[in-house]
Amino acid sequence: MSNLELKGGILEMIATINDRAALEELKVLVTNFAGSHTQGDDYWDELSGTEQSELEAAIRESDNESNLVSHEEVMKKYSKWLEK
């Protein structure tokens, strides 16, 4: 089944609903769902200036290999929290 067919089926189901309260509830659900699943969301603008600056600094620091920690070192240091 293609995405288009799936969307059409969903629209057909919605078209059969006549209860106003149910439609309003469905609208809220779809709005919330669509908002959290939109492709290309960019949360950069939601960060404060301080958060943006700190993130940019961290990215620059990661370019320097001497600042990196190997996976093995991290696993060794934090293994006690990973054990069940």
PDB file of N, CA, C and O in Angstrom, chain B, residues numbered from 101:
ATOM      1  N   MET B 101       0.851  -1.170   0.000  1.00  0.00           N
ATOM      2  CA  MET B 101       0.000   0.000   0.000  1.00  0.00           C
ATOM      3  C   MET B 101       0.905   1.245   0.000  1.00  0.00           C
ATOM      4  O   MET B 101       1.827   1.354   0.809  1.00  0.00           O
ATOM      5  N   SER B 102       0.633   2.155  -0.896  1.00  0.00           N
ATOM      6  CA  SER B 102       1.435   3.373  -0.996  1.00  0.00           C
ATOM      7  C   SER B 102       1.013   4.380   0.075  1.00  0.00           C
ATOM      8  O   SER B 102      -0.037   4.245   0.703  1.00  0.00           O
ATOM      9  N   ASN B 103       1.848   5.377   0.260  1.00  0.00           N
ATOM     10  CA  ASN B 103       1.503   6.447   1.209  1.00  0.00           C
ATOM     11  C   ASN B 103       0.208   7.135   0.793  1.00  0.00           C
ATOM     12  O   ASN B 103      -0.622   7.469   1.639  1.00  0.00           O
ATOM     13  N   LEU B 104       0.038   7.345  -0.491  1.00  0.00           N
ATOM     14  CA  LEU B 104      -1.165   8.005  -1.001  1.00  0.00           C
ATOM     15  C   LEU B 104      -2.413   7.177  -0.699  1.00  0.00           C
ATOM     16  O   LEU B 104      -3.439   7.720  -0.291  1.00  0.00           O
ATOM     17  N   GLU B 105      -2.321   5.872  -0.899  1.00  0.00           N
ATOM     18  CA  GLU B 105      -3.458   4.990  -0.597  1.00  0.00           C
ATOM     19  C   GLU B 105      -3.766   4.990   0.897  1.00  0.00           C
ATOM     20  O   GLU B 105      -4.929   4.995   1.301  1.00  0.00           O
ATOM     21  N   LEU B 106      -2.722   4.986   1.704  1.00  0.00           N
ATOM     22  CA  LEU B 106      -2.904   5.005   3.151  1.00  0.00           C
ATOM     23  C   LEU B 106      -3.581   6.299   3.588  1.00  0.00           C
ATOM     24  O   LEU B 106      -4.510   6.277   4.396  1.00  0.00           O
ATOM     25  N   LYS B 107      -3.117   7.421   3.057  1.00  0.00           N
ATOM     26  CA  LYS B 107      -3.727   8.717   3.382  1.00  0.00           C
ATOM     27  C   LYS B 107      -5.190   8.743   2.952  1.00  0.00           C
ATOM     28  O   LYS B 107      -6.049   9.232   3.686  1.00  0.00           O
ATOM     29  N   GLY B 108      -5.471   8.215   1.756  1.00  0.00           N
ATOM     30  CA  GLY B 108      -6.845   8.176   1.266  1.00  0.00           C
ATOM     31  C   GLY B 108      -7.748   7.366   2.180  1.00  0.00           C
ATOM     32  O   GLY B 108      -8.883   7.758   2.447  1.00  0.00           O
ATOM     33  N   GLY B 109      -7.242   6.231   2.660  1.00  0.00           N
ATOM     34  CA  GLY B 109      -8.022   5.408   3.579  1.00  0.00           C
ATOM     35  C   GLY B 109      -8.316   6.122   4.889  1.00  0.00           C
ATOM     36  O   GLY B 109      -9.416   6.017   5.431  1.00  0.00           O
ATOM     37  N   ILE B 110      -7.336   6.842   5.389  1.00  0.00           N
ATOM     38  CA  ILE B 110      -7.523   7.603   6.633  1.00  0.00           C
ATOM     39  C   ILE B 110      -8.564   8.697   6.414  1.00  0.00           C
ATOM     40  O   ILE B 110      -9.437   8.911   7.255  1.00  0.00           O
ATOM     41  N   LEU B 111      -8.467   9.383   5.286  1.00  0.00           N
ATOM     42  CA  LEU B 111      -9.438  10.442   4.983  1.00  0.00           C
ATOM     43  C   LEU B 111     -10.852   9.885   4.851  1.00  0.00           C
ATOM     44  O   LEU B 111     -11.812  10.514   5.298  1.00  0.00           O
ATOM     45  N   GLU B 112     -10.982   8.721   4.245  1.00  0.00           N
ATOM     46  CA  GLU B 112     -12.295   8.087   4.122  1.00  0.00           C
ATOM     47  C   GLU B 112     -12.883   7.768   5.496  1.00  0.00           C
ATOM     48  O   GLU B 112     -14.076   7.967   5.729  1.00  0.00           O
ATOM     49  N   MET B 113     -12.034   7.267   6.411  1.00  0.00           N
ATOM     50  CA  MET B 113     -12.516   6.968   7.761  1.00  0.00           C
ATOM     51  C   MET B 113     -12.981   8.242   8.459  1.00  0.00           C
ATOM     52  O   MET B 113     -14.027   8.255   9.109  1.00  0.00           O
ATOM     53  N   ILE B 114     -12.208   9.300   8.323  1.00  0.00           N
ATOM     54  CA  ILE B 114     -12.556  10.570   8.959  1.00  0.00           C
ATOM     55  C   ILE B 114     -13.860  11.117   8.386  1.00  0.00           C
ATOM     56  O   ILE B 114     -14.676  11.683   9.113  1.00  0.00           O
ATOM     57  N   ALA B 115     -14.051  10.946   7.080  1.00  0.00           N
ATOM     58  CA  ALA B 115     -15.256  11.466   6.427  1.00  0.00           C
ATOM     59  C   ALA B 115     -16.535  10.840   6.966  1.00  0.00           C
ATOM     60  O   ALA B 115     -17.610  11.425   6.832  1.00  0.00           O
ATOM     61  N   THR B 116     -16.438   9.657   7.574  1.00  0.00           N
ATOM     62  CA  THR B 116     -17.644   8.997   8.095  1.00  0.00           C
ATOM     63  C   THR B 116     -18.012   9.472   9.494  1.00  0.00           C
ATOM     64  O   THR B 116     -19.089   9.135   9.988  1.00  0.00           O
ATOM     65  N   ILE B 117     -17.151  10.242  10.143  1.00  0.00           N
ATOM     66  CA  ILE B 117     -17.425  10.733  11.496  1.00  0.00           C
ATOM     67  C   ILE B 117     -18.304  11.972  11.405  1.00  0.00           C
ATOM     68  O   ILE B 117     -17.963  12.927  10.707  1.00  0.00           O
ATOM     69  N   ASN B 118     -19.441  11.961  12.113  1.00  0.00           N
ATOM     70  CA  ASN B 118     -20.366  13.088  12.095  1.00  0.00           C
ATOM     71  C   ASN B 118     -20.496  13.773  13.454  1.00  0.00           C
ATOM     72  O   ASN B 118     -21.095  14.843  13.550  1.00  0.00           O
ATOM     73  N   ASP B 119     -19.951  13.179  14.487  1.00  0.00           N
ATOM     74  CA  ASP B 119     -20.040  13.737  15.829  1.00  0.00           C
ATOM     75  C   ASP B 119     -19.069  14.912  15.978  1.00  0.00           C
ATOM     76  O   ASP B 119     -17.861  14.750  15.807  1.00  0.00           O
ATOM     77  N   ARG B 120     -19.603  16.092  16.296  1.00  0.00           N
ATOM     78  CA  ARG B 120     -18.787  17.314  16.380  1.00  0.00           C
ATOM     79  C   ARG B 120     -17.686  17.182  17.439  1.00  0.00           C
ATOM     80  O   ARG B 120     -16.538  17.544  17.183  1.00  0.00           O
ATOM     81  N   ALA B 121     -18.022  16.675  18.608  1.00  0.00           N
ATOM     82  CA  ALA B 121     -17.035  16.544  19.685  1.00  0.00           C
ATOM     83  C   ALA B 121     -15.919  15.590  19.279  1.00  0.00           C
ATOM     84  O   ALA B 121     -14.747  15.844  19.559  1.00  0.00           O
ATOM     85  N   ALA B 122     -16.279  14.498  18.622  1.00  0.00           N
ATOM     86  CA  ALA B 122     -15.278  13.530  18.171  1.00  0.00           C
ATOM     87  C   ALA B 122     -14.364  14.156  17.124  1.00  0.00           C
ATOM     88  O   ALA B 122     -13.155  13.924  17.133  1.00  0.00           O
ATOM     89  N   LEU B 123     -14.939  14.949  16.219  1.00  0.00           N
ATOM     90  CA  LEU B 123     -14.133  15.611  15.195  1.00  0.00           C
ATOM     91  C   LEU B 123     -13.166  16.625  15.812  1.00  0.00           C
ATOM     92  O   LEU B 123     -12.018  16.738  15.380  1.00  0.00           O
ATOM     93  N   GLU B 124     -13.638  17.363  16.828  1.00  0.00           N
ATOM     94  CA  GLU B 124     -12.762  18.328  17.496  1.00  0.00           C
ATOM     95  C   GLU B 124     -11.625  17.627  18.227  1.00  0.00           C
ATOM     96  O   GLU B 124     -10.485  18.091  18.213  1.00  0.00           O
ATOM     97  N   GLU B 125     -11.947  16.501  18.867  1.00  0.00           N
ATOM     98  CA  GLU B 125     -10.919  15.719  19.559  1.00  0.00           C
ATOM     99  C   GLU B 125      -9.908  15.167  18.552  1.00  0.00           C
ATOM    100  O   GLU B 125      -8.702  15.181  18.799  1.00  0.00           O
ATOM    101  N   LEU B 126     -10.405  14.687  17.428  1.00  0.00           N
ATOM    102  CA  LEU B 126      -9.525  14.157  16.390  1.00  0.00           C
ATOM    103  C   LEU B 126      -8.634  15.260  15.831  1.00  0.00           C
ATOM    104  O   LEU B 126      -7.460  15.026  15.546  1.00  0.00           O
ATOM    105  N   LYS B 127      -9.182  16.449  15.674  1.00  0.00           N
ATOM    106  CA  LYS B 127      -8.386  17.570  15.162  1.00  0.00           C
ATOM    107  C   LYS B 127      -7.209  17.858  16.089  1.00  0.00           C
ATOM    108  O   LYS B 127      -6.091  18.083  15.624  1.00  0.00           O
ATOM    109  N   VAL B 128      -7.457  17.851  17.405  1.00  0.00           N
ATOM    110  CA  VAL B 128      -6.380  18.084  18.373  1.00  0.00           C
ATOM    111  C   VAL B 128      -5.324  16.987  18.256  1.00  0.00           C
ATOM    112  O   VAL B 128      -4.128  17.279  18.237  1.00  0.00           O
ATOM    113  N   LEU B 129      -5.753  15.735  18.177  1.00  0.00           N
ATOM    114  CA  LEU B 129      -4.821  14.622  18.055  1.00  0.00           C
ATOM    115  C   LEU B 129      -3.973  14.720  16.789  1.00  0.00           C
ATOM    116  O   LEU B 129      -2.756  14.543  16.834  1.00  0.00           O
ATOM    117  N   VAL B 130      -4.616  14.999  15.674  1.00  0.00           N
ATOM    118  CA  VAL B 130      -3.898  15.081  14.400  1.00  0.00           C
ATOM    119  C   VAL B 130      -2.945  16.276  14.410  1.00  0.00           C
ATOM    120  O   VAL B 130      -1.816  16.172  13.929  1.00  0.00           O
ATOM    121  N   THR B 131      -3.390  17.404  14.952  1.00  0.00           N
ATOM    122  CA  THR B 131      -2.537  18.586  15.022  1.00  0.00           C
ATOM    123  C   THR B 131      -1.290  18.301  15.846  1.00  0.00           C
ATOM    124  O   THR B 131      -0.181  18.637  15.431  1.00  0.00           O
ATOM    125  N   ASN B 132      -1.463  17.685  17.010  1.00  0.00           N
ATOM    126  CA  ASN B 132      -0.317  17.350  17.858  1.00  0.00           C
ATOM    127  C   ASN B 132       0.587  16.327  17.191  1.00  0.00           C
ATOM    128  O   ASN B 132       1.811  16.454  17.236  1.00  0.00           O
ATOM    129  N   PHE B 133      -0.005  15.322  16.576  1.00  0.00           N
ATOM    130  CA  PHE B 133       0.773  14.281  15.911  1.00  0.00           C
ATOM    131  C   PHE B 133       1.550  14.857  14.734  1.00  0.00           C
ATOM    132  O   PHE B 133       2.748  14.609  14.600  1.00  0.00           O
ATOM    133  N   ALA B 134       0.886  15.611  13.895  1.00  0.00           N
ATOM    134  CA  ALA B 134       1.538  16.175  12.712  1.00  0.00           C
ATOM    135  C   ALA B 134       2.645  17.136  13.121  1.00  0.00           C
ATOM    136  O   ALA B 134       3.699  17.180  12.486  1.00  0.00           O
ATOM    137  N   GLY B 135       2.413  17.897  14.166  1.00  0.00           N
ATOM    138  CA  GLY B 135       3.423  18.845  14.623  1.00  0.00           C
ATOM    139  C   GLY B 135       4.687  18.164  15.092  1.00  0.00           C
ATOM    140  O   GLY B 135       5.777  18.716  14.938  1.00  0.00           O
ATOM    141  N   SER B 136       4.569  16.975  15.660  1.00  0.00           N
ATOM    142  CA  SER B 136       5.746  16.279  16.164  1.00  0.00           C
ATOM    143  C   SER B 136       6.380  15.361  15.114  1.00  0.00           C
ATOM    144  O   SER B 136       7.433  14.776  15.368  1.00  0.00           O
ATOM    145  N   HIS B 137       5.759  15.228  13.948  1.00  0.00           N
ATOM    146  CA  HIS B 137       6.296  14.343  12.913  1.00  0.00           C
ATOM    147  C   HIS B 137       6.570  15.070  11.602  1.00  0.00           C
ATOM    148  O   HIS B 137       6.703  14.436  10.555  1.00  0.00           O
ATOM    149  N   THR B 138       6.654  16.387  11.653  1.00  0.00           N
ATOM    150  CA  THR B 138       6.934  17.147  10.444  1.00  0.00           C
ATOM    151  C   THR B 138       8.398  16.994  10.079  1.00  0.00           C
ATOM    152  O   THR B 138       9.277  17.156  10.925  1.00  0.00           O
ATOM    153  N   GLN B 139       8.654  16.687   8.837  1.00  0.00           N
ATOM    154  CA  GLN B 139      10.034  16.529   8.391  1.00  0.00           C
ATOM    155  C   GLN B 139      10.697  17.890   8.310  1.00  0.00           C
ATOM    156  O   GLN B 139      10.063  18.890   7.971  1.00  0.00           O
ATOM    157  N   GLY B 140      11.976  17.911   8.624  1.00  0.00           N
ATOM    158  CA  GLY B 140      12.740  19.128   8.481  1.00  0.00           C
ATOM    159  C   GLY B 140      12.628  20.087   9.643  1.00  0.00           C
ATOM    160  O   GLY B 140      13.028  21.246   9.533  1.00  0.00           O
ATOM    161  N   ASP B 141      12.083  19.615  10.767  1.00  0.00           N
ATOM    162  CA  ASP B 141      12.015  20.487  11.931  1.00  0.00           C
ATOM    163  C   ASP B 141      13.411  20.934  12.309  1.00  0.00           C
ATOM    164  O   ASP B 141      14.341  20.129  12.342  1.00  0.00           O
ATOM    165  N   ASP B 142      13.556  22.211  12.594  1.00  0.00           N
ATOM    166  CA  ASP B 142      14.831  22.760  13.013  1.00  0.00           C
ATOM    167  C   ASP B 142      14.602  23.480  14.328  1.00  0.00           C
ATOM    168  O   ASP B 142      13.918  24.502  14.373  1.00  0.00           O
ATOM    169  N   TYR B 143      15.165  22.953  15.387  1.00  0.00           N
ATOM    170  CA  TYR B 143      14.942  23.505  16.714  1.00  0.00           C
ATOM    171  C   TYR B 143      15.964  24.568  17.084  1.00  0.00           C
ATOM    172  O   TYR B 143      15.961  25.052  18.215  1.00  0.00           O
ATOM    173  N   TRP B 144      16.832  24.939  16.161  1.00  0.00           N
ATOM    174  CA  TRP B 144      17.875  25.923  16.430  1.00  0.00           C
ATOM    175  C   TRP B 144      17.275  27.231  16.937  1.00  0.00           C
ATOM    176  O   TRP B 144      17.776  27.820  17.895  1.00  0.00           O
ATOM    177  N   ASP B 145      16.215  27.677  16.299  1.00  0.00           N
ATOM    178  CA  ASP B 145      15.597  28.953  16.672  1.00  0.00           C
ATOM    179  C   ASP B 145      14.932  28.906  18.043  1.00  0.00           C
ATOM    180  O   ASP B 145      14.679  29.950  18.645  1.00  0.00           O
ATOM    181  N   GLU B 146      14.652  27.718  18.535  1.00  0.00           N
ATOM    182  CA  GLU B 146      14.038  27.578  19.855  1.00  0.00           C
ATOM    183  C   GLU B 146      15.073  27.632  20.977  1.00  0.00           C
ATOM    184  O   GLU B 146      14.711  27.765  22.146  1.00  0.00           O
ATOM    185  N   LEU B 147      16.365  27.530  20.629  1.00  0.00           N
ATOM    186  CA  LEU B 147      17.432  27.600  21.624  1.00  0.00           C
ATOM    187  C   LEU B 147      17.719  29.047  21.964  1.00  0.00           C
ATOM    188  O   LEU B 147      17.601  29.931  21.115  1.00  0.00           O
ATOM    189  N   SER B 148      18.098  29.285  23.213  1.00  0.00           N
ATOM    190  CA  SER B 148      18.497  30.636  23.601  1.00  0.00           C
ATOM    191  C   SER B 148      19.839  30.956  22.961  1.00  0.00           C
ATOM    192  O   SER B 148      20.524  30.061  22.466  1.00  0.00           O
ATOM    193  N   GLY B 149      20.215  32.226  22.971  1.00  0.00           N
ATOM    194  CA  GLY B 149      21.505  32.633  22.429  1.00  0.00           C
ATOM    195  C   GLY B 149      22.655  31.940  23.135  1.00  0.00           C
ATOM    196  O   GLY B 149      23.638  31.557  22.501  1.00  0.00           O
ATOM    197  N   THR B 150      22.536  31.776  24.454  1.00  0.00           N
ATOM    198  CA  THR B 150      23.566  31.093  25.234  1.00  0.00           C
ATOM    199  C   THR B 150      23.686  29.633  24.815  1.00  0.00           C
ATOM    200  O   THR B 150      24.790  29.115  24.643  1.00  0.00           O
ATOM    201  N   GLU B 151      22.538  28.972  24.651  1.00  0.00           N
ATOM    202  CA  GLU B 151      22.555  27.566  24.231  1.00  0.00           C
ATOM    203  C   GLU B 151      23.163  27.413  22.839  1.00  0.00           C
ATOM    204  O   GLU B 151      23.924  26.477  22.591  1.00  0.00           O
ATOM    205  N   GLN B 152      22.828  28.332  21.931  1.00  0.00           N
ATOM    206  CA  GLN B 152      23.395  28.278  20.586  1.00  0.00           C
ATOM    207  C   GLN B 152      24.913  28.455  20.631  1.00  0.00           C
ATOM    208  O   GLN B 152      25.652  27.733  19.961  1.00  0.00           O
ATOM    209  N   SER B 153      25.365  29.417  21.425  1.00  0.00           N
ATOM    210  CA  SER B 153      26.808  29.667  21.535  1.00  0.00           C
ATOM    211  C   SER B 153      27.536  28.468  22.113  1.00  0.00           C
ATOM    212  O   SER B 153      28.599  28.086  21.622  1.00  0.00           O
ATOM    213  N   GLU B 154      26.963  27.863  23.167  1.00  0.00           N
ATOM    214  CA  GLU B 154      27.596  26.698  23.790  1.00  0.00           C
ATOM    215  C   GLU B 154      27.646  25.515  22.835  1.00  0.00           C
ATOM    216  O   GLU B 154      28.632  24.779  22.804  1.00  0.00           O
ATOM    217  N   LEU B 155      26.606  25.334  22.071  1.00  0.00           N
ATOM    218  CA  LEU B 155      26.580  24.237  21.106  1.00  0.00           C
ATOM    219  C   LEU B 155      27.612  24.465  20.003  1.00  0.00           C
ATOM    220  O   LEU B 155      28.318  23.537  19.609  1.00  0.00           O
ATOM    221  N   GLU B 156      27.700  25.683  19.512  1.00  0.00           N
ATOM    222  CA  GLU B 156      28.707  25.998  18.492  1.00  0.00           C
ATOM    223  C   GLU B 156      30.122  25.781  19.034  1.00  0.00           C
ATOM    224  O   GLU B 156      30.987  25.268  18.324  1.00  0.00           O
ATOM    225  N   ALA B 157      30.360  26.173  20.300  1.00  0.00           N
ATOM    226  CA  ALA B 157      31.680  25.972  20.905  1.00  0.00           C
ATOM    227  C   ALA B 157      31.992  24.482  21.023  1.00  0.00           C
ATOM    228  O   ALA B 157      33.117  24.060  20.756  1.00  0.00           O
ATOM    229  N   ALA B 158      31.007  23.690  21.420  1.00  0.00           N
ATOM    230  CA  ALA B 158      31.211  22.245  21.548  1.00  0.00           C
ATOM    231  C   ALA B 158      31.537  21.618  20.190  1.00  0.00           C
ATOM    232  O   ALA B 158      32.375  20.721  20.098  1.00  0.00           O
ATOM    233  N   ILE B 159      30.881  22.090  19.159  1.00  0.00           N
ATOM    234  CA  ILE B 159      31.150  21.568  17.813  1.00  0.00           C
ATOM    235  C   ILE B 159      32.577  21.919  17.397  1.00  0.00           C
ATOM    236  O   ILE B 159      33.291  21.079  16.850  1.00  0.00           O
ATOM    237  N   ARG B 160      32.992  23.163  17.657  1.00  0.00           N
ATOM    238  CA  ARG B 160      34.368  23.563  17.326  1.00  0.00           C
ATOM    239  C   ARG B 160      35.383  22.728  18.112  1.00  0.00           C
ATOM    240  O   ARG B 160      36.399  22.303  17.561  1.00  0.00           O
ATOM    241  N   GLU B 161      35.108  22.495  19.398  1.00  0.00           N
ATOM    242  CA  GLU B 161      36.013  21.698  20.234  1.00  0.00           C
ATOM    243  C   GLU B 161      36.125  20.266  19.732  1.00  0.00           C
ATOM    244  O   GLU B 161      37.178  19.641  19.862  1.00  0.00           O
ATOM    245  N   SER B 162      35.054  19.747  19.164  1.00  0.00           N
ATOM    246  CA  SER B 162      35.087  18.358  18.684  1.00  0.00           C
ATOM    247  C   SER B 162      35.959  18.205  17.442  1.00  0.00           C
ATOM    248  O   SER B 162      36.314  17.086  17.071  1.00  0.00           O
ATOM    249  N   ASP B 163      36.306  19.313  16.797  1.00  0.00           N
ATOM    250  CA  ASP B 163      37.207  19.251  15.643  1.00  0.00           C
ATOM    251  C   ASP B 163      38.640  18.928  16.068  1.00  0.00           C
ATOM    252  O   ASP B 163      39.439  18.467  15.253  1.00  0.00           O
ATOM    253  N   ASN B 164      38.966  19.168  17.333  1.00  0.00           N
ATOM    254  CA  ASN B 164      40.301  18.909  17.857  1.00  0.00           C
ATOM    255  C   ASN B 164      40.324  17.500  18.445  1.00  0.00           C
ATOM    256  O   ASN B 164      39.664  17.233  19.449  1.00  0.00           O
ATOM    257  N   GLU B 165      41.075  16.610  17.829  1.00  0.00           N
ATOM    258  CA  GLU B 165      41.113  15.199  18.250  1.00  0.00           C
ATOM    259  C   GLU B 165      41.521  15.022  19.711  1.00  0.00           C
ATOM    260  O   GLU B 165      41.118  14.049  20.347  1.00  0.00           O
ATOM    261  N   SER B 166      42.311  15.944  20.250  1.00  0.00           N
ATOM    262  CA  SER B 166      42.762  15.799  21.641  1.00  0.00           C
ATOM    263  C   SER B 166      41.603  15.972  22.628  1.00  0.00           C
ATOM    264  O   SER B 166      41.727  15.592  23.792  1.00  0.00           O
ATOM    265  N   ASN B 167      40.495  16.534  22.183  1.00  0.00           N
ATOM    266  CA  ASN B 167      39.328  16.720  23.045  1.00  0.00           C
ATOM    267  C   ASN B 167      38.388  15.514  23.021  1.00  0.00           C
ATOM    268  O   ASN B 167      37.442  15.449  23.807  1.00  0.00           O
ATOM    269  N   LEU B 168      38.638  14.581  22.144  1.00  0.00           N
ATOM    270  CA  LEU B 168      37.735  13.446  21.994  1.00  0.00           C
ATOM    271  C   LEU B 168      38.081  12.330  22.973  1.00  0.00           C
ATOM    272  O   LEU B 168      39.239  12.147  23.347  1.00  0.00           O
ATOM    273  N   VAL B 169      37.053  11.589  23.378  1.00  0.00           N
ATOM    274  CA  VAL B 169      37.210  10.438  24.269  1.00  0.00           C
ATOM    275  C   VAL B 169      36.712   9.223  23.499  1.00  0.00           C
ATOM    276  O   VAL B 169      35.629   9.251  22.916  1.00  0.00           O
ATOM    277  N   SER B 170      37.499   8.164  23.499  1.00  0.00           N
ATOM    278  CA  SER B 170      37.105   6.969  22.749  1.00  0.00           C
ATOM    279  C   SER B 170      35.897   6.289  23.393  1.00  0.00           C
ATOM    280  O   SER B 170      35.625   6.441  24.584  1.00  0.00           O
ATOM    281  N   HIS B 171      35.204   5.554  22.578  1.00  0.00           N
ATOM    282  CA  HIS B 171      34.050   4.794  23.061  1.00  0.00           C
ATOM    283  C   HIS B 171      34.468   3.832  24.179  1.00  0.00           C
ATOM    284  O   HIS B 171      33.766   3.681  25.178  1.00  0.00           O
ATOM    285  N   GLU B 172      35.606   3.195  23.994  1.00  0.00           N
ATOM    286  CA  GLU B 172      36.091   2.236  24.990  1.00  0.00           C
ATOM    287  C   GLU B 172      36.316   2.919  26.342  1.00  0.00           C
ATOM    288  O   GLU B 172      35.961   2.366  27.383  1.00  0.00           O
ATOM    289  N   GLU B 173      36.901   4.114  26.329  1.00  0.00           N
ATOM    290  CA  GLU B 173      37.142   4.838  27.580  1.00  0.00           C
ATOM    291  C   GLU B 173      35.831   5.194  28.281  1.00  0.00           C
ATOM    292  O   GLU B 173      35.710   5.062  29.499  1.00  0.00           O
ATOM    293  N   VAL B 174      34.873   5.636  27.511  1.00  0.00           N
ATOM    294  CA  VAL B 174      33.574   5.993  28.090  1.00  0.00           C
ATOM    295  C   VAL B 174      32.910   4.758  28.681  1.00  0.00           C
ATOM    296  O   VAL B 174      32.388   4.809  29.795  1.00  0.00           O
ATOM    297  N   MET B 175      32.923   3.651  27.950  1.00  0.00           N
ATOM    298  CA  MET B 175      32.295   2.427  28.431  1.00  0.00           C
ATOM    299  C   MET B 175      32.973   1.931  29.704  1.00  0.00           C
ATOM    300  O   MET B 175      32.307   1.446  30.619  1.00  0.00           O
ATOM    301  N   LYS B 176      34.271   2.050  29.758  1.00  0.00           N
ATOM    302  CA  LYS B 176      35.020   1.618  30.932  1.00  0.00           C
ATOM    303  C   LYS B 176      34.637   2.470  32.148  1.00  0.00           C
ATOM    304  O   LYS B 176      34.423   1.948  33.242  1.00  0.00           O
ATOM    305  N   LYS B 177      34.556   3.774  31.939  1.00  0.00           N
ATOM    306  CA  LYS B 177      34.274   4.697  33.039  1.00  0.00           C
ATOM    307  C   LYS B 177      32.844   4.550  33.560  1.00  0.00           C
ATOM    308  O   LYS B 177      32.609   4.635  34.765  1.00  0.00           O
ATOM    309  N   TYR B 178      31.896   4.331  32.657  1.00  0.00           N
ATOM    310  CA  TYR B 178      30.490   4.321  33.051  1.00  0.00           C
ATOM    311  C   TYR B 178      29.849   2.935  33.049  1.00  0.00           C
ATOM    312  O   TYR B 178      28.626   2.831  33.147  1.00  0.00           O
ATOM    313  N   SER B 179      30.633   1.883  32.942  1.00  0.00           N
ATOM    314  CA  SER B 179      30.092   0.533  32.856  1.00  0.00           C
ATOM    315  C   SER B 179      29.284   0.152  34.099  1.00  0.00           C
ATOM    316  O   SER B 179      28.325  -0.614  34.003  1.00  0.00           O
ATOM    317  N   LYS B 180      29.666   0.681  35.260  1.00  0.00           N
ATOM    318  CA  LYS B 180      28.930   0.342  36.472  1.00  0.00           C
ATOM    319  C   LYS B 180      27.461   0.783  36.410  1.00  0.00           C
ATOM    320  O   LYS B 180      26.604   0.175  37.051  1.00  0.00           O
ATOM    321  N   TRP B 181      27.175   1.833  35.642  1.00  0.00           N
ATOM    322  CA  TRP B 181      25.781   2.278  35.510  1.00  0.00           C
ATOM    323  C   TRP B 181      25.057   1.525  34.419  1.00  0.00           C
ATOM    324  O   TRP B 181      23.830   1.587  34.335  1.00  0.00           O
ATOM    325  N   LEU B 182      25.786   0.822  33.586  1.00  0.00           N
ATOM    326  CA  LEU B 182      25.158   0.095  32.487  1.00  0.00           C
ATOM    327  C   LEU B 182      24.813  -1.339  32.855  1.00  0.00           C
ATOM    328  O   LEU B 182      24.024  -1.988  32.168  1.00  0.00           O
ATOM    329  N   GLU B 183      25.402  -1.832  33.935  1.00  0.00           N
ATOM    330  CA  GLU B 183      25.126  -3.207  34.356  1.00  0.00           C
ATOM    331  C   GLU B 183      23.755  -3.299  34.968  1.00  0.00           C
ATOM    332  O   GLU B 183      23.282  -2.372  35.625  1.00  0.00           O
ATOM    333  N   LYS B 184      23.120  -4.439  34.742  1.00  0.00           N
ATOM    334  CA  LYS B 184      21.769  -4.648  35.287  1.00  0.00           C
ATOM    335  C   LYS B 184      21.810  -5.458  36.541  1.00  0.00           C
ATOM    336  O   LYS B 184      20.766  -5.730  37.134  1.00  0.00           O
TER     337      LYS B 184
END
